[in-house]
Amino acid sequence: MEHQENLLSRFPGLAGYEKILSTGSEAVSVIKPGNQVFIGTACATPQKLVEALENLNPQLPDVTLLHFLTTGAVKHEQGKPLTRFRHKCFFVGSDVRLAAAQGLAEYIPISLTQVPKLFENRRIPIDVMMVQVTPPDAFGNVSLGVSVDICLDALTHARRAIAEINPNMPHTLGDTSVHISRFDKLVWNDSPILEYQHPHLDEVAKQIACYIASIIDDGSTLQIGLGRIPSESLKYLMDRRDLGIHSDVITDAILPLIENGTITGMAKSHNQGKIVASYCLGSRKLYDFINNNPLFVFKPIKYVCNFNTVSSQYRMVSVTQAFAVDLTGQVCADQFEGEFYSGVSTQPDFMRGAASSPGGKAIICLQSTTDDGKSSRIRALLHEGEGVTVARSDVHYVITEYGIAYLFGKSIKERALALIEIAHPDFRDNLLEQARKLNYVHARQVLKSHDAYHVEHERTVKLKNGESILLRPARASDAVNLQNFFHNMSREDRYTRFFQRLNSLSFNEAQRLCNVDQQREVAFLAVSGSRENEIIIGNACYFVNPSSNLAEVAYMILPEWQGTGLGSLMQARLMEHAKKQHLRGFIAEILTENKNMVRLAKRACDNVSVQRHEDTYEVTMLFDH
């Protein structure tokens, strides 16, 4: 340990506390048999104190080590965890995963926002707190640095406390200050602060990250969980404006967005212009950046995840990575095939808060298959040994590399079909068969497309009235909304489209208009409103005749949207798609009384021919390639 006189000259705030400066083994002597000891979080794990405790001789009996997320609290040798103590944890990270599997660590499934109450009422008593902090300032105050989370509450309610003082710990601002008099023992440690980086991601994960980014709007405030995919999604937000951060954890992924001016926090409802977090996992570059930086406000989990704060934050977006989702929308995010991984953490709080936020989004993301590709992570039923972390009633968006499903307010049949559509193609038929047996989908339901949803085919266009609408590929799960669309059409429009007086749109006909392969059968929808509340205002589709390489084309537009230029925009979009498929052109059969459609077809291209057959026109539109 550095000489006390030298330390006192460098850090005058230590004056008067020389007597409690000690070695690690002396410091942990305050721990008694049967004590419950809380260990500081993640990159702030007090490794020197933990090591001293493990090396005590004789060993202290019946001591329990309690922690949230730790790094280096459990040593490993030849793939085996080495610890002499019982561990209880709120998060099963890589540090304790093997210990948990072998019964050396117990997982407590609970939202972290509820933990401080258990410390306070001593249902989870803390006898000794071990934490890593900065050296004291001139007034004797230390900073908790990169880890406030539940540590501040644990420290508040601990009977005794030991601080590992590290000059490499960044001094963070917010609710991070603790007076040195709070500690019974002080241990000097000038080792580098632990660093963390997410491992390299494959193309599948990157595709999911792109889908996530595609639904995040300017001015959103983000909570990005610990998962690798949510963190990756930040890379695809460089073109957004005035994003904010209100998150339990922050990582290096936010730095490029700060540097290029994407993250400003100026659209936030609370802590405007500030990045609010509770703990930090990252590199030395991030630690140096947050050190004494007033841009960052570190606060306890119970504030950061408070429902009222989160829900009232403008356009709050929460992104959580899951292990599995069943066809009703139940999410497993803390257990997989019998083994505990990660934890409940702050997921339910942020999911509910973001869902209730004005313009907010609650997003669940996951790869469609296990890493070996042998099993679908979208399941008919969650497997034995896969608990529900997020209730289906709280689930809004689910995203895989095959697309985006929006579930909130949807029936089981609607949810099941939407989720099967974003499952891996190799498993869709089996999932559909299981869904039929469970009566989750229509008995005659089939899926014609086995591709990923083509988000690249989406186009946002502006109508003559100045309103922007989305033209997007249709999906089988659009059938119910198409039936609603049909009933909002006028009787005359129904007749000119279907050539008969229809009072209803059958299941089979609705499926024909949206359940297509997007190659020989192509369908696009024009939708207004947000993704959470889409209203179909137009339908455009074509069906290819292989013998002629021409496609029969048809359109439907709600009466109130006719005359806005929507028909021309849908026709142009279908032509763009058809030309890429190397079709020769379109043909359309149009009732002679449907003057608007005749005019639209004649404007399609230069080579248009019209033949009359009694009360219909056959219009042929040949493309210029």
Buried (B, 14 or more C-beta within 10 A) or exposed (E): EEEEEEBBEEBBBBEEBEEBBBBBBEBBBBBEEEBBBBBBBBBBBBBBBBBBBBEBEEEBEEBBBBBBBBBBBBBBEEEEBEBBBBBBBBBBBEBBBBBBBEEBBBBBBBBBBBBBEBBEEEEBBBBBBBBBBBBBBEEBBBBBBBBBBBBBBBBBBBEBBBBBBBBBBBBBBBBBBBEBEBBBBBBBBEEEBBBBEBEEBEEBBBBBBBBBBBBBBEBBBBBBBBBBBBBBBBBBBEEBBBBBBBBBBBBBBBBBBBEEEBBBBEBBBBBEEBBBBBBBBBBEEBBEBBBEBEBBBBBBBBBBBBBEBBBBBBBBBBBBBBBBBBBBBBBBBBBBBEEBBBBBBBBBBBBBBBBBBEBBBBBBBBBBBBEEEEBBBBBBEBBEEBBBBBEBEBBBBBBBBBBBBBBBEBEBBBBBBBBBBBBBEEBBBEBBEBBBEBEBBBEEBEBBBBEBBEBEBBBEBEBEEEEEBBBBBBBBBBBBBBBEBBEEBEEEBBBBBBEEEBEEBEBEBBBBBBBBBBEBBBBBBBBBEBBBEBBBBBBBBBBBEEEEEBBEBBBBBBEEBBEBBBBBBBBBBBBEBBBEBEBBBBBBEBBEEBEBBBEBBBEBBEEBEBEEEEEBBEBBBBBEE
